[in-house]
């Protein structure tokens, strides 16, 4: 049974920022593709300078998910935007630290602090 009330990935515009809420415990291939499509649709609009990925629900990021985050970071950089990962869970932070992705991805404590 799936929860139809909350979509697995939702995107909202907030001024010059795009807030992406990932309501998944596990980043999987199908939802990663949806996330990229939604972000591309919103982040390519004029004036968007920041993409914030709310990772508060994500508990597991497999290697495919890590690669997708790097790809997203590169896309944002190409569009001259900043990408911030907000509210990253401790186990996901540890994975990013082990893989040294915490050196290239901007991890922040909350969505609110990302948009300040």
Secondary structure, 3 states (H helix, E strand, C coil): CCCCCCCCEEEEEECCEEEEEECCCECCHHHHHHHHHHHHHHHCCCCCCEEEEECCCCCECCHHHHHHHHHHHHHHHHCCCEEEEECCCHHHHHHHHHCCHHHCCEEECCHHHHCC
